[in-house]
Amino acid sequence: MSTTVNTTTAPEARFPVVPLTAMSFAAFVYVTFEMFAVGLIRPMATDLGVAESQIGLLMTIYATVVAVVTIPAMMWVSRFNKRTVFLITLAFLATGIVIQALTVNYAMLAVGRIIAALTHGVFWALVGPMAARMSPGHTGRAVGIVSVGSTMALVVGSPLATWIGEMVGWRSATWILGGLTVAAVAVLVPTVPSLPPVPKNPTTEAKKQLPWGLISLVIFLLLAVTGVFAAYTYLGLILAETSGDSLVSIGLFAFGALGLVGVTVATRTVDRRMLRGSVHTTTLFVLAAILGQIAFSLQGTLAVVAIFLAVIVFGGAYGALPTLGTTIFLHAGQNNPDAASSLYVVTYQVGIASGAALGALVVDASWIAGTLWIMAGLTLASTLVLALWSRPLLK
């Protein structure tokens, strides 16, 4: 009799909040490192004696490495326990952090970031499937929890790294990230369960062709992320140009704070409205770009108000994007979640690389506002792809 009662209540009681939160914390550290230069472009460029666009291009270098190595790396590590591989990715992150903190020139800095990038894609390709496997029946909720970490990196990590970097130097801020990496590992080791490879099912293997719905999502995500990172990579410069250097860290905090709101809303609604929510999100990116352009046409207090409105809209939409995107990819590629997750990560990173590179072109041309025009055009295109192509295939 008691066995029957326990079986009925077990699924909800066993929802793995603690290990998912630990994974979310690890995501917080990794994303903070990935986005480290966003608010510190100027001090890093000055310290190393390079152009600001070269620091921005570190995003392109990082994302390109991730895009190139993720799928072959995931094919190779699929034979190993996911928990073990997940922890190894943080060892690569720690190595990259140490090299960045000790760097003496731009080349050494690039090497440190490349080392961390080698396993960044593997980390993110594992997060979604691991969360889903640990939380059967609650994929959207589980993915939302681990996505909070990446959003908190924008709420706390990026602005705090910017503030510390401005006060005591960007190298000191890097060392703090190293300490957080150690803390993440200390939390993960006792909490994340062993997740050995799932035995291959011949029937499932036969269904692993790439569906048109997933192909359409690749185009949608590539356009959206390229547009977003054309502007986000240089958000520190955008804020400095429209509101002054003193408000950069505050602007980044506002961006992240609204990102937390975005991921919270997405987590609560994604299992029911993943497609509609994604269309709303990309539409908000277009609105943010328009508000940002208005800020560049104004001066003084009006410019500050306009750019902060843009940042609020931008941050809210950006916070929702990873949860929605990951869940939609896992839904479209449910016969092969590892492959779908890897494809999501690679597409996202190609978008980051492309966006940072496109942004660098207009920044080098002394047209910082051009980054917002790129975001407006590409995110509008992504909205049309999702609404007119993806949605009919995936409904």
Secondary structure, 3 states (H helix, E strand, C coil): CHHHHHHHHHHHHCCCHHHHHHHHHHHHHHHHHHCHHHHCHHHHHHHHCCCHHHHHHHHHHHHHHHHHHHHHHHHHHCCCCHHHHHHHHHHHHHHHHHHHHHCCCHHHHHHHHHHHHHHHHHHHHHHHHHHHHHCCCCHHHHHHHHHHHHHHHHHHHHHHHHHHHHHHCHHHHHHHHHHHHHHHHHHHHHHCCCCCCCCCCHHHHCCCCCCHHHHHHHHHHHHHHHHHHHHHCCHHHHHHHHHCHHHHHHHHHHHHHHHHHHHHHHHHHHHHHHHHHHHHHHHHHHHHHHHHHHHHCCCHHHHHHHHHHHHHHHHHHHHHHHHHHHHHHHHHCCCCHHHHHHHHHHHHHHHHHHHHHHHHHHHHCCCCCHHHHHHHHHHHHHHHHHHHHHHHHHC
